[in-house]
Amino acid sequence: MYHHLACIYEALGQKDSAWIYVQKSLPYIKTVGQKDRAVFLYMIGENCHRNNENRLAKHYLALSCKAFPTSSAYNLLASIYNQEGKKATARALWKKAMEKASLTDKTDILDTIAHQQFGDGDFREAYGSLRQLMLLKDSVGKRKQTAAIQEIQLKYDQQKTKRNYDRMLIRALYALIVLIVVIAAVIIYSVFKANRNKRKVISYQILINDYNRRIDELQKNGSDAEKDIRRLKHKIDKIQNRQTSLMFEGHSLYEAICANKSIVKWGKADVAKLIEYYKVVNLPFVTQLDTDYEGLTNGNKLFLILQDMGKSDEEMTRILGTSYGALRTTRSRIKGKLKDKEQ
């Protein structure tokens, strides 16, 4: 607190009051760190020097250098010794100051040295110091200029990188939008094609069932309708040929089940194709499933189709690659989905 008050009075130009609080701060100087202590001691030494108390100034500046050497303390201490005529000591201290100083501080130190030398009448040495000062200032200026150019270049590179990134981001977004549109178009087309095929299968099967019914009626009547029966059978053959091309995959899957082959490696799409094909085999059964049950999965429908095909539990375990216990569980779950539980 005393230290802060001393700084405030010093800033207000009330040096006597500042010095009072500086003296009050001295007993607590050992409680602060080395760097802070060095700064505080330097302030005391500088204050003493301004008050022409050079003996005390040298004492506190020496303590400041001992606590933590700084170019400022060495520079001021060298100036005091130079004023006292102790040139060798001053040069040694200025050398240490230059070793500790940054480029900017070095210009201040050289400026001090040149003024001191000029004041002492050492014009040759003052001229040398001034030339050194000019070269140093030129070096500092070039460094600042280089730093400014580098900063401008860095900003330009950052802006260029940002522009490139923005362009890449926009291109990526366009590509993503195009990809989404293409995927959506493929999905819509696939769904449309699948629904169209379903409608064709159902309409074909309805026609086949109708033709078979009419054939049965003609045969029951015992009338001379051989020609009509042949015509209807020819129509059925034509429809079945269309179905064969449309339902080729489903047919091959159906044949695999008929042969009791394992379907463990089937995917969801294969199960769906088998169910669609089974409409050709037994359309009333497949359509009735949605009427009698609620929430049947394709797996459930496959299980019921196997039962409708007359497969035994042993055959079903082989086809599905499951156990008897799993069959009982599936059968129980399907029964729970019956809309009329008493069926």
C-alpha positions in Angstrom: 0.0 0.0 0.0 2.8 2.4 0.9 4.5 1.7 -2.4 1.3 2.6 -4.3 0.9 5.8 -2.3 4.5 6.7 -3.1 3.8 6.1 -6.8 0.7 8.3 -6.7 2.4 11.2 -5.0 5.4 10.8 -7.4 2.9 11.1 -10.3 1.4 14.2 -8.7 4.8 15.8 -8.4 4.7 15.8 -4.6 8.1 14.4 -4.2 8.4 15.0 -0.4 5.2 13.0 0.3 6.3 10.3 -2.2 9.7 10.0 -0.4 7.9 9.7 3.0 5.9 6.6 1.8 9.0 5.2 0.0 10.8 5.2 3.4 7.7 3.6 5.0 7.8 0.8 2.4 11.4 -0.1 3.0 10.8 -2.4 6.0 8.6 -4.6 3.8 10.8 -4.8 0.8 12.0 -8.3 1.5 8.4 -9.6 1.4 8.1 -9.2 -2.4 9.7 -11.2 -5.2 13.1 -10.5 -6.8 11.8 -8.8 -9.9 9.4 -6.6 -8.0 12.0 -5.8 -5.4 14.4 -4.8 -8.2 11.8 -2.4 -9.7 11.0 -0.9 -6.3 14.7 -0.4 -5.5 15.3 1.2 -9.0 12.4 3.7 -8.3 14.0 4.6 -5.0 17.4 5.1 -6.7 15.9 7.1 -9.5 14.1 9.3 -6.9 17.3 9.8 -5.0 19.2 10.8 -8.2 16.5 13.4 -9.0 17.0 14.8 -5.6 20.8 14.9 -6.1 21.3 12.3 -3.4 23.7 10.3 -5.5 25.2 8.3 -2.6 21.8 6.9 -1.7 20.9 6.5 -5.4 24.0 4.4 -6.1 23.2 2.3 -3.0 19.7 1.5 -4.1 20.6 1.0 -7.7 23.3 -1.4 -6.8 20.8 -3.3 -4.6 18.4 -3.3 -7.6 21.0 -4.8 -9.9 21.8 -7.4 -7.2 18.1 -8.4 -6.8 17.5 -8.7 -10.5 19.8 -7.0 -13.1 18.1 -4.7 -15.5 19.4 -2.4 -18.3 17.6 0.6 -16.7 19.4 0.2 -13.4 22.8 -0.3 -15.0 22.3 2.7 -17.3 21.3 5.1 -14.5 24.1 3.8 -12.2 26.7 4.3 -15.1 25.4 7.8 -15.7 26.0 8.7 -12.0 29.5 7.2 -12.0 30.3 9.0 -15.2 29.2 12.4 -13.7 31.6 11.6 -10.8 34.4 11.2 -13.2 34.7 7.4 -12.8 34.8 6.7 -16.5 36.1 3.1 -16.4 33.3 2.1 -13.9 30.7 3.9 -16.0 31.9 2.1 -19.2 31.8 -1.2 -17.5 28.2 -0.6 -16.2 27.1 0.6 -19.7 28.5 -2.5 -21.2 26.4 -4.6 -18.8 23.4 -2.4 -19.5 23.8 -3.1 -23.3 24.0 -6.8 -22.6 20.7 -6.8 -20.7 18.9 -4.4 -23.0 16.5 -5.0 -25.8 17.0 -3.2 -29.2 14.7 -0.3 -28.1 16.4 0.0 -24.7 19.8 0.0 -26.4 18.9 3.1 -28.3 18.0 4.9 -25.0 21.3 3.8 -23.4 23.4 4.9 -26.4 21.6 8.2 -26.4 22.5 8.6 -22.7 26.1 7.7 -23.3 26.4 10.1 -26.2 25.0 13.0 -24.2 27.3 12.2 -21.3 30.3 12.0 -23.6 29.4 15.3 -25.3 28.9 17.0 -22.0 32.3 15.8 -20.8 33.9 17.1 -24.0 34.7 13.6 -25.3 33.6 14.6 -28.8 35.3 11.7 -30.6 33.7 9.1 -28.4 30.4 11.0 -28.5 30.6 10.9 -32.3 31.3 7.2 -32.3 28.3 6.6 -29.9 26.0 8.7 -32.1 27.0 6.7 -35.2 26.4 3.5 -33.3 23.0 5.0 -32.2 22.1 5.9 -35.8 23.0 2.4 -37.0 21.0 0.8 -34.2 18.0 3.0 -34.9 18.2 2.1 -38.5 18.3 -1.6 -37.6 15.3 -1.1 -35.3 13.5 0.7 -38.0 14.2 -2.0 -40.5 13.1 -4.6 -38.1 9.9 -2.7 -37.4 9.4 -2.4 -41.2 10.1 -6.1 -41.7 7.7 -6.9 -38.9 5.0 -4.7 -40.4 5.5 -6.3 -43.8 5.4 -9.8 -42.3 2.2 -8.8 -40.4 0.6 -7.5 -43.7 1.7 -10.8 -45.5 0.3 -12.8 -42.6 -3.0 -11.0 -42.8 -3.1 -11.5 -46.6 -2.3 -15.2 -46.3 -5.0 -15.6 -43.6 -7.5 -13.8 -45.9 -6.5 -15.9 -48.8 -6.8 -19.1 -46.8 -10.2 -18.0 -45.6 -11.3 -17.3 -49.2 -10.1 -20.7 -50.3 -11.8 -22.4 -47.3 -15.0 -20.6 -48.1 -14.8 -21.7 -51.8 -14.1 -25.3 -50.7 -17.0 -25.2 -48.2 -19.4 -23.8 -50.9 -18.3 -26.5 -53.4 -18.7 -29.2 -50.7 -22.2 -27.9 -49.9 -23.2 -27.9 -53.6 -21.8 -31.5 -53.9 -23.7 -32.5 -50.8 -26.9 -31.0 -52.2 -26.5 -32.8 -55.5 -25.7 -36.1 -53.8 -28.9 -35.7 -51.6 -31.0 -34.9 -54.7 -29.5 -37.9 -56.6 -30.1 -40.3 -53.6 -33.6 -38.9 -53.1 -34.3 -39.5 -56.8 -33.0 -43.0 -56.7 -35.1 -43.8 -53.6 -38.2 -42.3 -55.1 -37.7 -44.2 -58.3 -37.0 -47.4 -56.5 -40.2 -47.0 -54.4 -42.2 -46.1 -57.5 -40.8 -49.1 -59.4 -41.4 -51.5 -56.4 -45.0 -50.2 -56.0 -45.6 -50.6 -59.7 -44.3 -54.1 -59.7 -46.5 -54.9 -56.7 -49.5 -53.6 -58.5 -48.6 -55.6 -61.6 -48.2 -58.8 -59.5 -51.5 -58.3 -57.7 -53.4 -57.5 -61.0 -51.8 -60.6 -62.7 -52.8 -62.8 -59.8 -56.3 -61.5 -59.8 -56.6 -62.3 -63.5 -55.2 -65.7 -63.0 -57.6 -66.5 -60.2 -60.5 -65.2 -62.2 -59.5 -67.3 -65.2 -59.1 -70.4 -63.0 -62.5 -69.8 -61.5 -64.1 -69.5 -65.0 -62.3 -72.7 -66.1 -63.7 -74.5 -63.0 -67.2 -73.4 -63.8 -66.9 -74.4 -67.5 -65.6 -77.9 -66.4 -68.4 -78.3 -63.8 -71.1 -77.5 -66.3 -69.8 -80.3 -68.5 -70.7 -78.2 -71.5 -68.8 -78.3 -74.7 -66.4 -75.5 -73.9 -63.1 -77.0 -74.6 -62.2 -74.2 -77.0 -63.0 -71.6 -74.3 -61.0 -73.5 -71.7 -58.0 -73.6 -74.0 -58.3 -69.9 -74.6 -58.4 -69.2 -70.9 -55.4 -71.5 -70.2 -53.5 -69.7 -72.9 -54.2 -66.4 -71.3 -53.0 -67.8 -67.9 -49.8 -69.0 -69.6 -49.1 -65.5 -71.0 -49.7 -63.9 -67.7 -47.4 -66.4 -65.9 -44.7 -65.7 -68.5 -44.9 -62.0 -67.6 -44.8 -62.9 -63.9 -41.8 -65.1 -64.5 -39.8 -62.2 -65.9 -41.1 -59.9 -63.2 -40.7 -62.3 -60.2 -37.6 -64.2 -61.2 -35.7 -63.4 -58.0 -38.7 -64.1 -55.8 -39.2 -67.4 -57.6 -35.6 -68.5 -57.0 -36.0 -67.7 -53.4 -39.2 -69.6 -53.2 -37.6 -72.6 -54.8 -34.8 -72.5 -52.2 -37.5 -72.7 -49.4 -39.2 -75.5 -51.2 -35.9 -77.4 -51.2 -35.6 -76.7 -47.4 -32.4 -74.7 -48.0 -31.1 -72.4 -45.2 -32.0 -68.8 -45.6 -29.7 -67.6 -42.7 -27.8 -65.4 -45.1 -30.9 -63.7 -46.5 -31.2 -60.0 -46.1 -34.4 -57.9 -45.5 -34.7 -57.3 -49.3 -34.7 -61.1 -49.9 -37.5 -61.7 -47.4 -39.6 -58.9 -49.0 -39.1 -60.4 -52.5 -40.2 -63.8 -51.2 -43.3 -62.3 -49.6 -44.2 -60.5 -52.9 -43.7 -63.7 -54.9 -45.8 -65.7 -52.5 -48.7 -63.6 -53.6 -48.5 -65.5 -56.9 -48.7 -68.8 -55.1 -51.4 -67.8 -52.6 -52.7 -64.3 -52.9 -55.7 -64.7 -50.6 -53.4 -65.9 -47.8 -51.0 -63.0 -48.1 -53.7 -60.4 -48.3 -55.6 -61.9 -45.4 -52.5 -61.5 -43.1 -53.0 -57.8 -42.9 -56.7 -58.3 -42.2 -56.2 -60.9 -39.4 -53.1 -59.5 -37.7 -51.8 -56.1 -36.6 -48.2 -55.0 -36.8 -46.8 -58.1 -38.5 -43.1 -57.7 -39.5 -41.8 -59.3 -42.7 -40.1 -61.9 -40.5 -43.5 -62.8 -38.9 -45.0 -63.1 -42.4 -42.2 -65.3 -43.5 -42.8 -67.6 -40.5 -46.6 -67.8 -41.4 -45.7 -68.5 -45.1 -43.5 -71.4 -44.1 -46.4 -72.8 -42.0 -48.8 -72.2 -45.0 -46.4 -74.2 -47.2 -46.8 -77.1 -44.7 -43.2 -77.0 -43.3 -42.7 -79.0 -40.1 -40.9 -77.5 -37.1 -37.9 -79.6 -38.0 -37.8 -78.2 -41.5 -38.4 -74.6 -40.2 -35.5 -74.8 -37.8 -33.2 -75.9 -40.7 -34.5 -73.2 -43.1 -34.4 -70.4 -40.5 -31.3 -71.6 -38.8 -32.9 -71.4 -35.3 -33.9 -73.6 -32.4 -37.3 -75.2 -31.4 -37.5 -72.8 -28.5 -37.1 -69.8 -30.8 -39.9 -71.2 -33.0 -42.2 -71.4 -30.0 -41.4 -67.8 -29.0 -42.1 -66.5 -32.5 -45.3 -68.4 -32.7 -46.4 -67.0 -29.4 -45.6 -63.4 -30.4 -47.5 -63.8 -33.7 -50.5 -65.1 -31.9 -50.4 -62.0 -29.7 -50.8 -59.9 -32.8 -54.1 -61.4 -33.8 -56.8 -58.8 -34.0 -59.3 -61.3 -32.8 -57.5 -63.1 -30.0 -60.2 -65.8 -29.9 -59.4 -67.0 -33.4 
